[in-house]
């Protein structure tokens, strides 16, 4: 018997080494090289001193952040950027949910065609699509020409927040649609049918069954669109003109026109922290609402 036990111990297979670290290593390397390291470099530059003869002096200082925090203009630009991102996200959510629902519940033979229609705008660059909107929205554009031919007056559709919102919603609405459609597709349609059979109306079924079960997709789409909207540079620059000033625009102008690399880096890092804080508060709020909904 001891001999058998010893033989069994000798042939026991070695523990398997998980291949998961090797699989995620390329993605983590790209993330570190093109996201984490640039942000760390930006953070370091934000503490350097401005120099008239070089991009910066390697002398550490907190003056860059002190000037930003004390300047009311800084907070005005931050508020304008957050307002633009929040309104863009809200419009995208309202327009995307019905489209995402019909996309998820469409017959199999139509779902592919609808998916192509949703994704097709992503095949065209943001700059090209923005120039397309400029052709439509400018004072001599197609929309105002049509209004004038009908006897109506021109509408100020460009070089203001309206133009910037139109461009942002058009560019980022596919991300919201895809996020919500993925979550709705995972909901069993039988749950909705059972709720209706128990006497719940269409509206009550939506709020008590469909929407809560799709909330994770709504949250993902909301966070994604908001982050993309507040960090957008091309669309507010071209469609907003000089009347719409956002943090990305001001950061680029601070660095390229004022040659103030530390000041622009400090503003970028400050807005990065503010955005992270707002997203954390939003996720905590949604989580508490979700838990209270489950409790009821």
VEXZAMI-268800 format. One record per residue (C-alpha): residue number from 0; residue in three letters; y, x, z. Coordinates in steps of 0.05 Angstrom, whole numbers, padded with zeros to 5 digits. Example, Ala and Ser with C-alpha at 12.3 -4.5 7.8 and 13.67 -1.06 7.14 Angstrom:
<pts>
<0 'ALA' <-00090 00246 00156>>
<1 'SER' <-00021 00273 00143>>
</pts>
This chain:
<pts>
<0 'UNK' <00000 00000 00000>>
<1 'UNK' <00051 00056 00015>>
<2 'UNK' <00034 00087 -00052>>
<3 'UNK' <00049 00022 -00088>>
<4 'UNK' <00116 00015 -00051>>
<5 'UNK' <00135 00086 -00070>>
<6 'UNK' <00118 00073 -00143>>
<7 'UNK' <00160 00010 -00141>>
<8 'UNK' <00219 00049 -00112>>
<9 'UNK' <00213 00101 -00167>>
<10 'UNK' <00217 00050 -00225>>
<11 'UNK' <00274 00009 -00194>>
<12 'UNK' <00328 00003 -00248>>
<13 'UNK' <00395 00036 -00236>>
<14 'UNK' <00454 -00010 -00221>>
<15 'UNK' <00491 -00032 -00284>>
<16 'UNK' <00560 -00006 -00296>>
<17 'UNK' <00608 -00061 -00315>>
<18 'UNK' <00640 -00052 -00384>>
<19 'UNK' <00700 -00096 -00366>>
<20 'UNK' <00746 -00038 -00348>>
<21 'UNK' <00731 -00005 -00415>>
<22 'UNK' <00745 -00070 -00452>>
<23 'UNK' <00813 -00081 -00421>>
<24 'UNK' <00834 -00008 -00422>>
<25 'UNK' <00866 -00011 -00492>>
<26 'UNK' <00907 -00072 -00475>>
<27 'UNK' <00929 -00042 -00409>>
<28 'UNK' <00948 00023 -00444>>
<29 'UNK' <00991 -00015 -00495>>
<30 'UNK' <01023 -00055 -00439>>
<31 'UNK' <01039 00007 -00399>>
<32 'UNK' <01065 00046 -00459>>
<33 'UNK' <01109 -00008 -00490>>
<34 'UNK' <01129 -00051 -00431>>
<35 'UNK' <01122 -00018 -00363>>
<36 'UNK' <01147 00051 -00382>>
<37 'UNK' <01208 00026 -00420>>
<38 'UNK' <01227 -00019 -00361>>
<39 'UNK' <01219 00039 -00313>>
<40 'UNK' <01263 00081 -00358>>
<41 'UNK' <01314 00025 -00361>>
<42 'UNK' <01312 00019 -00286>>
<43 'UNK' <01324 00093 -00278>>
<44 'UNK' <01383 00094 -00327>>
<45 'UNK' <01415 00036 -00290>>
<46 'UNK' <01425 00082 -00230>>
<47 'UNK' <01457 00138 -00271>>
<48 'UNK' <01532 00149 -00279>>
<49 'UNK' <01570 00132 -00342>>
<50 'UNK' <01596 00191 -00382>>
<51 'UNK' <01648 00193 -00438>>
<52 'UNK' <01613 00251 -00471>>
<53 'UNK' <01540 00231 -00465>>
<54 'UNK' <01499 00167 -00457>>
<55 'UNK' <01498 00180 -00382>>
<56 'UNK' <01502 00232 -00328>>
<57 'UNK' <01440 00243 -00286>>
<58 'UNK' <01478 00229 -00222>>
<59 'UNK' <01450 00170 -00182>>
<60 'UNK' <01498 00115 -00162>>
<61 'UNK' <01498 00041 -00143>>
<62 'UNK' <01566 00029 -00174>>
<63 'UNK' <01537 -00003 -00236>>
<64 'UNK' <01504 -00059 -00196>>
<65 'UNK' <01564 -00065 -00150>>
<66 'UNK' <01611 -00079 -00209>>
<67 'UNK' <01563 -00131 -00238>>
<68 'UNK' <01553 -00169 -00173>>
<69 'UNK' <01628 -00172 -00158>>
<70 'UNK' <01649 -00193 -00229>>
<71 'UNK' <01653 -00269 -00239>>
<72 'UNK' <01647 -00258 -00314>>
<73 'UNK' <01577 -00231 -00303>>
<74 'UNK' <01554 -00295 -00268>>
<75 'UNK' <01587 -00338 -00321>>
<76 'UNK' <01546 -00304 -00375>>
<77 'UNK' <01483 -00309 -00333>>
<78 'UNK' <01495 -00383 -00321>>
<79 'UNK' <01508 -00395 -00396>>
<80 'UNK' <01443 -00359 -00414>>
<81 'UNK' <01402 -00397 -00363>>
<82 'UNK' <01433 -00463 -00384>>
<83 'UNK' <01416 -00449 -00457>>
<84 'UNK' <01344 -00430 -00439>>
<85 'UNK' <01334 -00491 -00394>>
<86 'UNK' <01361 -00541 -00445>>
<87 'UNK' <01320 -00509 -00500>>
<88 'UNK' <01258 -00513 -00457>>
<89 'UNK' <01271 -00586 -00439>>
<90 'UNK' <01282 -00607 -00512>>
<91 'UNK' <01220 -00569 -00534>>
<92 'UNK' <01179 -00603 -00480>>
<93 'UNK' <01202 -00673 -00498>>
<94 'UNK' <01191 -00662 -00573>>
<95 'UNK' <01126 -00623 -00565>>
<96 'UNK' <01085 -00667 -00519>>
<97 'UNK' <01075 -00726 -00568>>
<98 'UNK' <01061 -00678 -00624>>
<99 'UNK' <01012 -00638 -00582>>
<100 'UNK' <00977 -00702 -00559>>
<101 'UNK' <00966 -00727 -00630>>
<102 'UNK' <00945 -00658 -00651>>
<103 'UNK' <00892 -00654 -00596>>
<104 'UNK' <00867 -00725 -00609>>
<105 'UNK' <00869 -00722 -00686>>
<106 'UNK' <00804 -00728 -00725>>
<107 'UNK' <00769 -00664 -00741>>
<108 'UNK' <00786 -00667 -00815>>
<109 'UNK' <00861 -00674 -00800>>
<110 'UNK' <00866 -00626 -00741>>
<111 'UNK' <00862 -00564 -00784>>
<112 'UNK' <00918 -00588 -00830>>
<113 'UNK' <00962 -00607 -00771>>
<114 'UNK' <00949 -00540 -00738>>
<115 'UNK' <00971 -00504 -00802>>
<116 'UNK' <01035 -00545 -00803>>
<117 'UNK' <01050 -00525 -00731>>
<118 'UNK' <01035 -00452 -00740>>
<119 'UNK' <01065 -00443 -00810>>
<120 'UNK' <01137 -00432 -00785>>
<121 'UNK' <01112 -00371 -00746>>
<122 'UNK' <01093 -00338 -00812>>
<123 'UNK' <01167 -00332 -00829>>
<124 'UNK' <01211 -00283 -00792>>
<125 'UNK' <01262 -00307 -00741>>
<126 'UNK' <01319 -00276 -00780>>
<127 'UNK' <01301 -00311 -00844>>
<128 'UNK' <01294 -00378 -00810>>
<129 'UNK' <01361 -00368 -00775>>
<130 'UNK' <01395 -00354 -00842>>
<131 'UNK' <01362 -00417 -00868>>
<132 'UNK' <01394 -00457 -00812>>
<133 'UNK' <01461 -00424 -00827>>
<134 'UNK' <01457 -00452 -00898>>
<135 'UNK' <01444 -00521 -00870>>
<136 'UNK' <01492 -00522 -00811>>
<137 'UNK' <01556 -00487 -00834>>
<138 'UNK' <01619 -00526 -00851>>
<139 'UNK' <01603 -00522 -00925>>
<140 'UNK' <01528 -00529 -00914>>
<141 'UNK' <01481 -00583 -00939>>
<142 'UNK' <01487 -00628 -00878>>
<143 'UNK' <01563 -00631 -00879>>
<144 'UNK' <01564 -00638 -00954>>
<145 'UNK' <01519 -00699 -00948>>
<146 'UNK' <01563 -00728 -00893>>
<147 'UNK' <01625 -00719 -00935>>
<148 'UNK' <01591 -00752 -00995>>
<149 'UNK' <01577 -00812 -00950>>
<150 'UNK' <01650 -00815 -00929>>
<151 'UNK' <01639 -00786 -00859>>
<152 'UNK' <01676 -00727 -00829>>
<153 'UNK' <01647 -00658 -00818>>
<154 'UNK' <01608 -00642 -00755>>
<155 'UNK' <01615 -00575 -00718>>
<156 'UNK' <01542 -00555 -00722>>
<157 'UNK' <01549 -00479 -00723>>
<158 'UNK' <01584 -00424 -00683>>
<159 'UNK' <01575 -00464 -00619>>
<160 'UNK' <01520 -00483 -00569>>
<161 'UNK' <01496 -00539 -00614>>
<162 'UNK' <01477 -00491 -00670>>
<163 'UNK' <01445 -00442 -00621>>
<164 'UNK' <01404 -00498 -00590>>
<165 'UNK' <01380 -00524 -00658>>
<166 'UNK' <01357 -00454 -00678>>
<167 'UNK' <01323 -00439 -00611>>
<168 'UNK' <01286 -00506 -00610>>
<169 'UNK' <01262 -00497 -00681>>
<170 'UNK' <01237 -00427 -00670>>
<171 'UNK' <01202 -00437 -00603>>
<172 'UNK' <01174 -00507 -00607>>
<173 'UNK' <01108 -00483 -00637>>
<174 'UNK' <01093 -00444 -00573>>
<175 'UNK' <01103 -00506 -00531>>
<176 'UNK' <01060 -00549 -00578>>
<177 'UNK' <01002 -00500 -00578>>
<178 'UNK' <01003 -00491 -00502>>
<179 'UNK' <01002 -00566 -00488>>
<180 'UNK' <00953 -00583 -00544>>
<181 'UNK' <00903 -00533 -00516>>
<182 'UNK' <00905 -00566 -00447>>
<183 'UNK' <00901 -00637 -00474>>
<184 'UNK' <00842 -00619 -00518>>
<185 'UNK' <00804 -00600 -00455>>
<186 'UNK' <00813 -00670 -00426>>
<187 'UNK' <00755 -00716 -00437>>
<188 'UNK' <00780 -00779 -00474>>
<189 'UNK' <00730 -00819 -00434>>
<190 'UNK' <00774 -00810 -00372>>
<191 'UNK' <00831 -00846 -00407>>
<192 'UNK' <00785 -00901 -00431>>
<193 'UNK' <00757 -00911 -00361>>
<194 'UNK' <00827 -00915 -00332>>
<195 'UNK' <00845 -00968 -00383>>
<196 'UNK' <00781 -01007 -00369>>
<197 'UNK' <00799 -01008 -00295>>
<198 'UNK' <00864 -01044 -00310>>
<199 'UNK' <00913 -00986 -00318>>
<200 'UNK' <00964 -00994 -00374>>
<201 'UNK' <00979 -00941 -00425>>
<202 'UNK' <01039 -00915 -00387>>
<203 'UNK' <01003 -00913 -00320>>
<204 'UNK' <00943 -00879 -00353>>
<205 'UNK' <00988 -00826 -00381>>
<206 'UNK' <01023 -00810 -00316>>
<207 'UNK' <00962 -00815 -00271>>
<208 'UNK' <00909 -00784 -00316>>
<209 'UNK' <00933 -00749 -00379>>
<210 'UNK' <00996 -00715 -00355>>
<211 'UNK' <00969 -00686 -00289>>
<212 'UNK' <00908 -00658 -00325>>
<213 'UNK' <00952 -00626 -00378>>
<214 'UNK' <01002 -00598 -00328>>
<215 'UNK' <00976 -00527 -00333>>
<216 'UNK' <00990 -00528 -00408>>
<217 'UNK' <01060 -00556 -00395>>
<218 'UNK' <01074 -00502 -00344>>
<219 'UNK' <01049 -00447 -00391>>
<220 'UNK' <01091 -00473 -00448>>
<221 'UNK' <01152 -00482 -00404>>
<222 'UNK' <01149 -00412 -00377>>
<223 'UNK' <01136 -00382 -00446>>
<224 'UNK' <01192 -00420 -00482>>
<225 'UNK' <01242 -00408 -00425>>
<226 'UNK' <01229 -00333 -00424>>
<227 'UNK' <01234 -00328 -00500>>
<228 'UNK' <01298 -00370 -00502>>
<229 'UNK' <01337 -00331 -00449>>
<230 'UNK' <01317 -00265 -00481>>
<231 'UNK' <01334 -00286 -00552>>
<232 'UNK' <01387 -00244 -00587>>
<233 'UNK' <01386 -00260 -00662>>
<234 'UNK' <01392 -00336 -00658>>
<235 'UNK' <01451 -00341 -00610>>
<236 'UNK' <01486 -00284 -00647>>
<237 'UNK' <01483 -00316 -00715>>
<238 'UNK' <01485 -00390 -00699>>
<239 'UNK' <01529 -00386 -00637>>
<240 'UNK' <01579 -00336 -00663>>
<241 'UNK' <01632 -00310 -00615>>
<242 'UNK' <01634 -00375 -00575>>
<243 'UNK' <01563 -00367 -00547>>
<244 'UNK' <01555 -00305 -00503>>
<245 'UNK' <01487 -00292 -00471>>
<246 'UNK' <01460 -00236 -00430>>
<247 'UNK' <01421 -00202 -00487>>
<248 'UNK' <01484 -00204 -00531>>
<249 'UNK' <01528 -00175 -00476>>
<250 'UNK' <01477 -00121 -00459>>
<251 'UNK' <01473 -00098 -00532>>
<252 'UNK' <01549 -00098 -00538>>
<253 'UNK' <01557 -00060 -00473>>
<254 'UNK' <01511 -00005 -00499>>
<255 'UNK' <01530 -00003 -00573>>
<256 'UNK' <01605 -00018 -00570>>
<257 'UNK' <01625 00007 -00501>>
<258 'UNK' <01573 00063 -00501>>
<259 'UNK' <01558 00045 -00428>>
<260 'UNK' <01484 00056 -00423>>
<261 'UNK' <01480 00052 -00347>>
<262 'UNK' <01522 -00012 -00345>>
<263 'UNK' <01480 -00046 -00399>>
<264 'UNK' <01415 -00024 -00366>>
<265 'UNK' <01438 -00050 -00298>>
<266 'UNK' <01457 -00117 -00328>>
<267 'UNK' <01389 -00122 -00362>>
<268 'UNK' <01352 -00106 -00298>>
<269 'UNK' <01394 -00154 -00257>>
<270 'UNK' <01379 -00210 -00305>>
<271 'UNK' <01306 -00191 -00306>>
<272 'UNK' <01302 -00198 -00230>>
<273 'UNK' <01340 -00265 -00232>>
<274 'UNK' <01292 -00292 -00285>>
<275 'UNK' <01231 -00271 -00245>>
<276 'UNK' <01260 -00303 -00183>>
<277 'UNK' <01273 -00369 -00219>>
<278 'UNK' <01204 -00370 -00249>>
<279 'UNK' <01173 -00357 -00181>>
<280 'UNK' <01213 -00414 -00151>>
<281 'UNK' <01194 -00460 -00209>>
<282 'UNK' <01120 -00444 -00201>>
<283 'UNK' <01123 -00455 -00126>>
<284 'UNK' <01158 -00522 -00136>>
<285 'UNK' <01108 -00545 -00188>>
<286 'UNK' <01051 -00523 -00144>>
<287 'UNK' <01077 -00563 -00085>>
<288 'UNK' <01087 -00625 -00129>>
<289 'UNK' <01017 -00617 -00155>>
<290 'UNK' <00987 -00612 -00086>>
<291 'UNK' <01026 -00673 -00063>>
<292 'UNK' <01001 -00711 -00124>>
<293 'UNK' <00929 -00693 -00108>>
<294 'UNK' <00940 -00714 -00035>>
<295 'UNK' <00960 -00783 -00058>>
</pts>
